Amino acid sequence: MSAQDLQGASKKSCSVLRTLGTDIQWVQSYVTADKIYCIYIAPSTELIEQHAQDSGFPANSISEIKAVIDPTTSE
């Protein structure tokens, strides 16, 4: 996706998020060559699915994050 495509997707996502209220928050997304992985804070997978549907984005898989680790976890 071009920078313009990514900007358009971001604008669409933010627009839909405003209509869904404050229960869902988009944290960030990771763009690879063929996929985009999005991180959300939300009370349910259904709300994330609603965001994807209303935005016109595919949400092929939704996984709950159970823990976060980083280099300081080893200390």
mmCIF file as gemmi writes it, N, C-alpha and C atoms, coordinates in Angstrom:
data_model
loop_
_atom_site.group_PDB
_atom_site.id
_atom_site.type_symbol
_atom_site.label_atom_id
_atom_site.label_alt_id
_atom_site.label_comp_id
_atom_site.label_asym_id
_atom_site.label_entity_id
_atom_site.label_seq_id
_atom_site.pdbx_PDB_ins_code
_atom_site.Cartn_x
_atom_site.Cartn_y
_atom_site.Cartn_z
_atom_site.occupancy
_atom_site.B_iso_or_equiv
_atom_site.pdbx_formal_charge
_atom_site.auth_seq_id
_atom_site.auth_asym_id
_atom_site.pdbx_PDB_model_num
ATOM 1 N N . MET Axp A 1 ? 0.837 -1.183 0 1 0 ? 1 A 1
ATOM 2 C CA . MET Axp A 1 ? 0 0 0 1 0 ? 1 A 1
ATOM 3 C C . MET Axp A 1 ? 0.883 1.248 0 1 0 ? 1 A 1
ATOM 4 N N . SER Axp A 2 ? 0.444 2.225 -0.728 1 0 ? 2 A 1
ATOM 5 C CA . SER Axp A 2 ? 1.194 3.478 -0.774 1 0 ? 2 A 1
ATOM 6 C C . SER Axp A 2 ? 0.918 4.278 0.505 1 0 ? 2 A 1
ATOM 7 N N . ALA Axp A 3 ? 1.726 5.299 0.709 1 0 ? 3 A 1
ATOM 8 C CA . ALA Axp A 3 ? 1.516 6.176 1.861 1 0 ? 3 A 1
ATOM 9 C C . ALA Axp A 3 ? 0.129 6.81 1.794 1 0 ? 3 A 1
ATOM 10 N N . GLN Axp A 4 ? -0.328 7.131 0.612 1 0 ? 4 A 1
ATOM 11 C CA . GLN Axp A 4 ? -1.652 7.721 0.437 1 0 ? 4 A 1
ATOM 12 C C . GLN Axp A 4 ? -2.744 6.705 0.786 1 0 ? 4 A 1
ATOM 13 N N . ASP Axp A 5 ? -2.552 5.441 0.389 1 0 ? 5 A 1
ATOM 14 C CA . ASP Axp A 5 ? -3.507 4.38 0.733 1 0 ? 5 A 1
ATOM 15 C C . ASP Axp A 5 ? -3.581 4.193 2.244 1 0 ? 5 A 1
ATOM 16 N N . LEU Axp A 6 ? -2.425 4.182 2.891 1 0 ? 6 A 1
ATOM 17 C CA . LEU Axp A 6 ? -2.382 4.011 4.343 1 0 ? 6 A 1
ATOM 18 C C . LEU Axp A 6 ? -3.051 5.189 5.054 1 0 ? 6 A 1
ATOM 19 N N . GLN Axp A 7 ? -2.832 6.377 4.548 1 0 ? 7 A 1
ATOM 20 C CA . GLN Axp A 7 ? -3.471 7.55 5.137 1 0 ? 7 A 1
ATOM 21 C C . GLN Axp A 7 ? -4.992 7.462 4.989 1 0 ? 7 A 1
ATOM 22 N N . GLY Axp A 8 ? -5.456 7.031 3.836 1 0 ? 8 A 1
ATOM 23 C CA . GLY Axp A 8 ? -6.884 6.884 3.608 1 0 ? 8 A 1
ATOM 24 C C . GLY Axp A 8 ? -7.498 5.832 4.526 1 0 ? 8 A 1
ATOM 25 N N . ALA Axp A 9 ? -6.805 4.712 4.704 1 0 ? 9 A 1
ATOM 26 C CA . ALA Axp A 9 ? -7.291 3.661 5.6 1 0 ? 9 A 1
ATOM 27 C C . ALA Axp A 9 ? -7.338 4.168 7.04 1 0 ? 9 A 1
ATOM 28 N N . SER Axp A 10 ? -6.336 4.926 7.428 1 0 ? 10 A 1
ATOM 29 C CA . SER Axp A 10 ? -6.289 5.49 8.777 1 0 ? 10 A 1
ATOM 30 C C . SER Axp A 10 ? -7.445 6.461 9.001 1 0 ? 10 A 1
ATOM 31 N N . LYS Axp A 11 ? -7.688 7.305 8.032 1 0 ? 11 A 1
ATOM 32 C CA . LYS Axp A 11 ? -8.797 8.261 8.148 1 0 ? 11 A 1
ATOM 33 C C . LYS Axp A 11 ? -10.132 7.538 8.261 1 0 ? 11 A 1
ATOM 34 N N . LYS Axp A 12 ? -10.338 6.512 7.439 1 0 ? 12 A 1
ATOM 35 C CA . LYS Axp A 12 ? -11.577 5.749 7.482 1 0 ? 12 A 1
ATOM 36 C C . LYS Axp A 12 ? -11.735 5.084 8.843 1 0 ? 12 A 1
ATOM 37 N N . SER Axp A 13 ? -10.662 4.464 9.345 1 0 ? 13 A 1
ATOM 38 C CA . SER Axp A 13 ? -10.697 3.792 10.638 1 0 ? 13 A 1
ATOM 39 C C . SER Axp A 13 ? -11.068 4.778 11.741 1 0 ? 13 A 1
ATOM 40 N N . CYS Axp A 14 ? -10.425 5.923 11.764 1 0 ? 14 A 1
ATOM 41 C CA . CYS Axp A 14 ? -10.697 6.929 12.806 1 0 ? 14 A 1
ATOM 42 C C . CYS Axp A 14 ? -12.131 7.433 12.726 1 0 ? 14 A 1
ATOM 43 N N . SER Axp A 15 ? -12.643 7.599 11.525 1 0 ? 15 A 1
ATOM 44 C CA . SER Axp A 15 ? -14.01 8.057 11.339 1 0 ? 15 A 1
ATOM 45 C C . SER Axp A 15 ? -14.996 7.048 11.93 1 0 ? 15 A 1
ATOM 46 N N . VAL Axp A 16 ? -14.784 5.777 11.652 1 0 ? 16 A 1
ATOM 47 C CA . VAL Axp A 16 ? -15.67 4.736 12.181 1 0 ? 16 A 1
ATOM 48 C C . VAL Axp A 16 ? -15.518 4.632 13.693 1 0 ? 16 A 1
ATOM 49 N N . LEU Axp A 17 ? -14.302 4.733 14.194 1 0 ? 17 A 1
ATOM 50 C CA . LEU Axp A 17 ? -14.087 4.66 15.645 1 0 ? 17 A 1
ATOM 51 C C . LEU Axp A 17 ? -14.868 5.756 16.372 1 0 ? 17 A 1
ATOM 52 N N . ARG Axp A 18 ? -14.928 6.939 15.801 1 0 ? 18 A 1
ATOM 53 C CA . ARG Axp A 18 ? -15.683 8.035 16.425 1 0 ? 18 A 1
ATOM 54 C C . ARG Axp A 18 ? -17.167 7.676 16.566 1 0 ? 18 A 1
ATOM 55 N N . THR Axp A 19 ? -17.7 6.926 15.609 1 0 ? 19 A 1
ATOM 56 C CA . THR Axp A 19 ? -19.113 6.543 15.679 1 0 ? 19 A 1
ATOM 57 C C . THR Axp A 19 ? -19.352 5.411 16.669 1 0 ? 19 A 1
ATOM 58 N N . LEU Axp A 20 ? -18.327 4.617 16.963 1 0 ? 20 A 1
ATOM 59 C CA . LEU Axp A 20 ? -18.479 3.47 17.866 1 0 ? 20 A 1
ATOM 60 C C . LEU Axp A 20 ? -18.355 3.853 19.333 1 0 ? 20 A 1
ATOM 61 N N . GLY Axp A 21 ? -17.863 5.027 19.621 1 0 ? 21 A 1
ATOM 62 C CA . GLY Axp A 21 ? -17.754 5.474 21.002 1 0 ? 21 A 1
ATOM 63 C C . GLY Axp A 21 ? -16.397 5.202 21.613 1 0 ? 21 A 1
ATOM 64 N N . THR Axp A 22 ? -16.326 5.366 22.913 1 0 ? 22 A 1
ATOM 65 C CA . THR Axp A 22 ? -15.036 5.326 23.607 1 0 ? 22 A 1
ATOM 66 C C . THR Axp A 22 ? -14.647 3.94 24.129 1 0 ? 22 A 1
ATOM 67 N N . ASP Axp A 23 ? -15.469 2.922 23.882 1 0 ? 23 A 1
ATOM 68 C CA . ASP Axp A 23 ? -15.13 1.581 24.373 1 0 ? 23 A 1
ATOM 69 C C . ASP Axp A 23 ? -14.039 0.911 23.561 1 0 ? 23 A 1
ATOM 70 N N . ILE Axp A 24 ? -13.782 1.393 22.355 1 0 ? 24 A 1
ATOM 71 C CA . ILE Axp A 24 ? -12.759 0.796 21.503 1 0 ? 24 A 1
ATOM 72 C C . ILE Axp A 24 ? -11.706 1.851 21.182 1 0 ? 24 A 1
ATOM 73 N N . GLN Axp A 25 ? -10.447 1.435 21.272 1 0 ? 25 A 1
ATOM 74 C CA . GLN Axp A 25 ? -9.323 2.338 20.983 1 0 ? 25 A 1
ATOM 75 C C . GLN Axp A 25 ? -8.349 1.627 20.062 1 0 ? 25 A 1
ATOM 76 N N . TRP Axp A 26 ? -7.988 2.285 18.971 1 0 ? 26 A 1
ATOM 77 C CA . TRP Axp A 26 ? -6.968 1.767 18.058 1 0 ? 26 A 1
ATOM 78 C C . TRP Axp A 26 ? -5.629 2.238 18.595 1 0 ? 26 A 1
ATOM 79 N N . VAL Axp A 27 ? -4.741 1.287 18.903 1 0 ? 27 A 1
ATOM 80 C CA . VAL Axp A 27 ? -3.437 1.624 19.472 1 0 ? 27 A 1
ATOM 81 C C . VAL Axp A 27 ? -2.441 1.899 18.353 1 0 ? 27 A 1
ATOM 82 N N . GLN Axp A 28 ? -2.272 0.927 17.464 1 0 ? 28 A 1
ATOM 83 C CA . GLN Axp A 28 ? -1.377 1.082 16.316 1 0 ? 28 A 1
ATOM 84 C C . GLN Axp A 28 ? -1.535 -0.116 15.401 1 0 ? 28 A 1
ATOM 85 N N . SER Axp A 29 ? -0.928 -0.027 14.229 1 0 ? 29 A 1
ATOM 86 C CA . SER Axp A 29 ? -0.954 -1.133 13.279 1 0 ? 29 A 1
ATOM 87 C C . SER Axp A 29 ? 0.437 -1.361 12.732 1 0 ? 29 A 1
ATOM 88 N N . TYR Axp A 30 ? 0.701 -2.615 12.382 1 0 ? 30 A 1
ATOM 89 C CA . TYR Axp A 30 ? 1.974 -3.021 11.788 1 0 ? 30 A 1
ATOM 90 C C . TYR Axp A 30 ? 1.693 -3.436 10.353 1 0 ? 30 A 1
ATOM 91 N N . VAL Axp A 31 ? 2.367 -2.807 9.402 1 0 ? 31 A 1
ATOM 92 C CA . VAL Axp A 31 ? 2.148 -3.066 7.988 1 0 ? 31 A 1
ATOM 93 C C . VAL Axp A 31 ? 3.28 -3.932 7.461 1 0 ? 31 A 1
ATOM 94 N N . THR Axp A 32 ? 2.912 -5.087 6.882 1 0 ? 32 A 1
ATOM 95 C CA . THR Axp A 32 ? 3.889 -5.954 6.238 1 0 ? 32 A 1
ATOM 96 C C . THR Axp A 32 ? 3.649 -5.894 4.731 1 0 ? 32 A 1
ATOM 97 N N . ALA Axp A 33 ? 4.347 -6.722 3.993 1 0 ? 33 A 1
ATOM 98 C CA . ALA Axp A 33 ? 4.2 -6.704 2.537 1 0 ? 33 A 1
ATOM 99 C C . ALA Axp A 33 ? 2.791 -7.081 2.086 1 0 ? 33 A 1
ATOM 100 N N . ASP Axp A 34 ? 2.121 -7.949 2.849 1 0 ? 34 A 1
ATOM 101 C CA . ASP Axp A 34 ? 0.82 -8.426 2.392 1 0 ? 34 A 1
ATOM 102 C C . ASP Axp A 34 ? -0.292 -8.403 3.441 1 0 ? 34 A 1
ATOM 103 N N . LYS Axp A 35 ? -0.016 -7.873 4.635 1 0 ? 35 A 1
ATOM 104 C CA . LYS Axp A 35 ? -1.018 -7.837 5.694 1 0 ? 35 A 1
ATOM 105 C C . LYS Axp A 35 ? -0.825 -6.607 6.568 1 0 ? 35 A 1
ATOM 106 N N . ILE Axp A 36 ? -1.881 -6.294 7.304 1 0 ? 36 A 1
ATOM 107 C CA . ILE Axp A 36 ? -1.804 -5.264 8.331 1 0 ? 36 A 1
ATOM 108 C C . ILE Axp A 36 ? -2.296 -5.888 9.63 1 0 ? 36 A 1
ATOM 109 N N . TYR Axp A 37 ? -1.491 -5.769 10.677 1 0 ? 37 A 1
ATOM 110 C CA . TYR Axp A 37 ? -1.846 -6.29 11.997 1 0 ? 37 A 1
ATOM 111 C C . TYR Axp A 37 ? -2.177 -5.101 12.889 1 0 ? 37 A 1
ATOM 112 N N . CYS Axp A 38 ? -3.401 -5.078 13.417 1 0 ? 38 A 1
ATOM 113 C CA . CYS Axp A 38 ? -3.869 -3.943 14.197 1 0 ? 38 A 1
ATOM 114 C C . CYS Axp A 38 ? -4.015 -4.32 15.666 1 0 ? 38 A 1
ATOM 115 N N . ILE Axp A 39 ? -3.64 -3.401 16.528 1 0 ? 39 A 1
ATOM 116 C CA . ILE Axp A 39 ? -3.749 -3.574 17.974 1 0 ? 39 A 1
ATOM 117 C C . ILE Axp A 39 ? -4.847 -2.638 18.472 1 0 ? 39 A 1
ATOM 118 N N . TYR Axp A 40 ? -5.81 -3.213 19.185 1 0 ? 40 A 1
ATOM 119 C CA . TYR Axp A 40 ? -6.927 -2.448 19.745 1 0 ? 40 A 1
ATOM 120 C C . TYR Axp A 40 ? -7.054 -2.728 21.231 1 0 ? 40 A 1
ATOM 121 N N . ILE Axp A 41 ? -7.614 -1.782 21.93 1 0 ? 41 A 1
ATOM 122 C CA . ILE Axp A 41 ? -8.106 -1.996 23.284 1 0 ? 41 A 1
ATOM 123 C C . ILE Axp A 41 ? -9.62 -1.963 23.155 1 0 ? 41 A 1
ATOM 124 N N . ALA Axp A 42 ? -10.266 -3.074 23.502 1 0 ? 42 A 1
ATOM 125 C CA . ALA Axp A 42 ? -11.714 -3.178 23.357 1 0 ? 42 A 1
ATOM 126 C C . ALA Axp A 42 ? -12.24 -4.225 24.33 1 0 ? 42 A 1
ATOM 127 N N . PRO Axp A 43 ? -13.483 -4.082 24.757 1 0 ? 43 A 1
ATOM 128 C CA . PRO Axp A 43 ? -14.043 -5.029 25.715 1 0 ? 43 A 1
ATOM 129 C C . PRO Axp A 43 ? -14.47 -6.355 25.093 1 0 ? 43 A 1
ATOM 130 N N . SER Axp A 44 ? -14.552 -6.41 23.746 1 0 ? 44 A 1
ATOM 131 C CA . SER Axp A 44 ? -15.01 -7.644 23.109 1 0 ? 44 A 1
ATOM 132 C C . SER Axp A 44 ? -14.501 -7.741 21.678 1 0 ? 44 A 1
ATOM 133 N N . THR Axp A 45 ? -14.42 -8.975 21.197 1 0 ? 45 A 1
ATOM 134 C CA . THR Axp A 45 ? -14.053 -9.174 19.787 1 0 ? 45 A 1
ATOM 135 C C . THR Axp A 45 ? -15.168 -8.677 18.872 1 0 ? 45 A 1
ATOM 136 N N . GLU Axp A 46 ? -16.409 -8.722 19.361 1 0 ? 46 A 1
ATOM 137 C CA . GLU Axp A 46 ? -17.531 -8.266 18.549 1 0 ? 46 A 1
ATOM 138 C C . GLU Axp A 46 ? -17.4 -6.786 18.176 1 0 ? 46 A 1
ATOM 139 N N . LEU Axp A 47 ? -16.901 -5.98 19.09 1 0 ? 47 A 1
ATOM 140 C CA . LEU Axp A 47 ? -16.726 -4.561 18.803 1 0 ? 47 A 1
ATOM 141 C C . LEU Axp A 47 ? -15.631 -4.353 17.753 1 0 ? 47 A 1
ATOM 142 N N . ILE Axp A 48 ? -14.585 -5.148 17.814 1 0 ? 48 A 1
ATOM 143 C CA . ILE Axp A 48 ? -13.524 -5.073 16.801 1 0 ? 48 A 1
ATOM 144 C C . ILE Axp A 48 ? -14.064 -5.529 15.45 1 0 ? 48 A 1
ATOM 145 N N . GLU Axp A 49 ? -14.863 -6.592 15.46 1 0 ? 49 A 1
ATOM 146 C CA . GLU Axp A 49 ? -15.489 -7.056 14.219 1 0 ? 49 A 1
ATOM 147 C C . GLU Axp A 49 ? -16.406 -5.983 13.637 1 0 ? 49 A 1
ATOM 148 N N . GLN Axp A 50 ? -17.144 -5.289 14.488 1 0 ? 50 A 1
ATOM 149 C CA . GLN Axp A 50 ? -18.023 -4.208 14.03 1 0 ? 50 A 1
ATOM 150 C C . GLN Axp A 50 ? -17.215 -3.1 13.388 1 0 ? 50 A 1
ATOM 151 N N . HIS Axp A 51 ? -16.087 -2.751 14.001 1 0 ? 51 A 1
ATOM 152 C CA . HIS Axp A 51 ? -15.212 -1.724 13.427 1 0 ? 51 A 1
ATOM 153 C C . HIS Axp A 51 ? -14.724 -2.148 12.052 1 0 ? 51 A 1
ATOM 154 N N . ALA Axp A 52 ? -14.287 -3.387 11.93 1 0 ? 52 A 1
ATOM 155 C CA . ALA Axp A 52 ? -13.792 -3.884 10.641 1 0 ? 52 A 1
ATOM 156 C C . ALA Axp A 52 ? -14.891 -3.854 9.59 1 0 ? 52 A 1
ATOM 157 N N . GLN Axp A 53 ? -16.074 -4.319 9.95 1 0 ? 53 A 1
ATOM 158 C CA . GLN Axp A 53 ? -17.197 -4.344 9.013 1 0 ? 53 A 1
ATOM 159 C C . GLN Axp A 53 ? -17.579 -2.936 8.568 1 0 ? 53 A 1
ATOM 160 N N . ASP Axp A 54 ? -17.726 -2.033 9.523 1 0 ? 54 A 1
ATOM 161 C CA . ASP Axp A 54 ? -18.126 -0.662 9.197 1 0 ? 54 A 1
ATOM 162 C C . ASP Axp A 54 ? -17.054 0.071 8.391 1 0 ? 54 A 1
ATOM 163 N N . SER Axp A 55 ? -15.789 -0.305 8.591 1 0 ? 55 A 1
ATOM 164 C CA . SER Axp A 55 ? -14.679 0.33 7.876 1 0 ? 55 A 1
ATOM 165 C C . SER Axp A 55 ? -14.46 -0.268 6.499 1 0 ? 55 A 1
ATOM 166 N N . GLY Axp A 56 ? -14.984 -1.484 6.286 1 0 ? 56 A 1
ATOM 167 C CA . GLY Axp A 56 ? -14.754 -2.173 5.021 1 0 ? 56 A 1
ATOM 168 C C . GLY Axp A 56 ? -13.414 -2.882 4.975 1 0 ? 56 A 1
ATOM 169 N N . PHE Axp A 57 ? -12.851 -3.175 6.151 1 0 ? 57 A 1
ATOM 170 C CA . PHE Axp A 57 ? -11.569 -3.864 6.229 1 0 ? 57 A 1
ATOM 171 C C . PHE Axp A 57 ? -11.791 -5.329 6.595 1 0 ? 57 A 1
ATOM 172 N N . PRO Axp A 58 ? -11.001 -6.237 6.049 1 0 ? 58 A 1
ATOM 173 C CA . PRO Axp A 58 ? -11.119 -7.627 6.478 1 0 ? 58 A 1
ATOM 174 C C . PRO Axp A 58 ? -10.516 -7.809 7.869 1 0 ? 58 A 1
ATOM 175 N N . ALA Axp A 59 ? -11.161 -8.62 8.671 1 0 ? 59 A 1
ATOM 176 C CA . ALA Axp A 59 ? -10.612 -9.012 9.98 1 0 ? 59 A 1
ATOM 177 C C . ALA Axp A 59 ? -10.642 -10.532 10.002 1 0 ? 59 A 1
ATOM 178 N N . ASN Axp A 60 ? -9.636 -11.131 9.395 1 0 ? 60 A 1
ATOM 179 C CA . ASN Axp A 60 ? -9.61 -12.58 9.217 1 0 ? 60 A 1
ATOM 180 C C . ASN Axp A 60 ? -9.39 -13.335 10.512 1 0 ? 60 A 1
ATOM 181 N N . SER Axp A 61 ? -8.753 -12.69 11.468 1 0 ? 61 A 1
ATOM 182 C CA . SER Axp A 61 ? -8.454 -13.353 12.733 1 0 ? 61 A 1
ATOM 183 C C . SER Axp A 61 ? -8.344 -12.293 13.818 1 0 ? 61 A 1
ATOM 184 N N . ILE Axp A 62 ? -8.985 -12.565 14.953 1 0 ? 62 A 1
ATOM 185 C CA . ILE Axp A 62 ? -8.888 -11.673 16.107 1 0 ? 62 A 1
ATOM 186 C C . ILE Axp A 62 ? -8.414 -12.514 17.278 1 0 ? 62 A 1
ATOM 187 N N . SER Axp A 63 ? -7.329 -12.088 17.905 1 0 ? 63 A 1
ATOM 188 C CA . SER Axp A 63 ? -6.747 -12.827 19.026 1 0 ? 63 A 1
ATOM 189 C C . SER Axp A 63 ? -6.608 -11.909 20.224 1 0 ? 63 A 1
ATOM 190 N N . GLU Axp A 64 ? -6.996 -12.414 21.382 1 0 ? 64 A 1
ATOM 191 C CA . GLU Axp A 64 ? -6.831 -11.655 22.617 1 0 ? 64 A 1
ATOM 192 C C . GLU Axp A 64 ? -5.384 -11.743 23.08 1 0 ? 64 A 1
ATOM 193 N N . ILE Axp A 65 ? -4.801 -10.619 23.421 1 0 ? 65 A 1
ATOM 194 C CA . ILE Axp A 65 ? -3.438 -10.595 23.949 1 0 ? 65 A 1
ATOM 195 C C . ILE Axp A 65 ? -3.514 -10.901 25.438 1 0 ? 65 A 1
ATOM 196 N N . LYS Axp A 66 ? -2.835 -11.955 25.853 1 0 ? 66 A 1
ATOM 197 C CA . LYS Axp A 66 ? -2.872 -12.405 27.244 1 0 ? 66 A 1
ATOM 198 C C . LYS Axp A 66 ? -1.757 -11.805 28.09 1 0 ? 66 A 1
ATOM 199 N N . ALA Axp A 67 ? -0.645 -11.445 27.44 1 0 ? 67 A 1
ATOM 200 C CA . ALA Axp A 67 ? 0.497 -10.867 28.159 1 0 ? 67 A 1
ATOM 201 C C . ALA Axp A 67 ? 1.368 -10.125 27.157 1 0 ? 67 A 1
ATOM 202 N N . VAL Axp A 68 ? 2.137 -9.205 27.668 1 0 ? 68 A 1
ATOM 203 C CA . VAL Axp A 68 ? 3.098 -8.469 26.852 1 0 ? 68 A 1
ATOM 204 C C . VAL Axp A 68 ? 4.47 -8.675 27.484 1 0 ? 68 A 1
ATOM 205 N N . ILE Axp A 69 ? 5.427 -9.031 26.644 1 0 ? 69 A 1
ATOM 206 C CA . ILE Axp A 69 ? 6.801 -9.164 27.131 1 0 ? 69 A 1
ATOM 207 C C . ILE Axp A 69 ? 7.699 -8.301 26.265 1 0 ? 69 A 1
ATOM 208 N N . ASP Axp A 70 ? 8.848 -7.95 26.819 1 0 ? 70 A 1
ATOM 209 C CA . ASP Axp A 70 ? 9.857 -7.201 26.1 1 0 ? 70 A 1
ATOM 210 C C . ASP Axp A 70 ? 11.206 -7.546 26.709 1 0 ? 70 A 1
ATOM 211 N N . PRO Axp A 71 ? 12.296 -6.925 26.273 1 0 ? 71 A 1
ATOM 212 C CA . PRO Axp A 71 ? 13.601 -7.289 26.813 1 0 ? 71 A 1
ATOM 213 C C . PRO Axp A 71 ? 13.715 -7.165 28.323 1 0 ? 71 A 1
ATOM 214 N N . THR Axp A 72 ? 12.952 -6.249 28.926 1 0 ? 72 A 1
ATOM 215 C CA . THR Axp A 72 ? 13.049 -6.105 30.391 1 0 ? 72 A 1
ATOM 216 C C . THR Axp A 72 ? 12.408 -7.261 31.134 1 0 ? 72 A 1
ATOM 217 N N . THR Axp A 73 ? 11.597 -8.071 30.458 1 0 ? 73 A 1
ATOM 218 C CA . THR Axp A 73 ? 10.989 -9.243 31.076 1 0 ? 73 A 1
ATOM 219 C C . THR Axp A 73 ? 12.045 -10.231 31.538 1 0 ? 73 A 1
ATOM 220 N N . SER Axp A 74 ? 13.179 -10.257 30.873 1 0 ? 74 A 1
ATOM 221 C CA . SER Axp A 74 ? 14.243 -11.211 31.204 1 0 ? 74 A 1
ATOM 222 C C . SER Axp A 74 ? 15.023 -10.834 32.459 1 0 ? 74 A 1
ATOM 223 N N . GLU Axp A 75 ? 14.819 -9.649 32.946 1 0 ? 75 A 1
ATOM 224 C CA . GLU Axp A 75 ? 15.61 -9.173 34.091 1 0 ? 75 A 1
ATOM 225 C C . GLU Axp A 75 ? 15.026 -9.63 35.407 1 0 ? 75 A 1
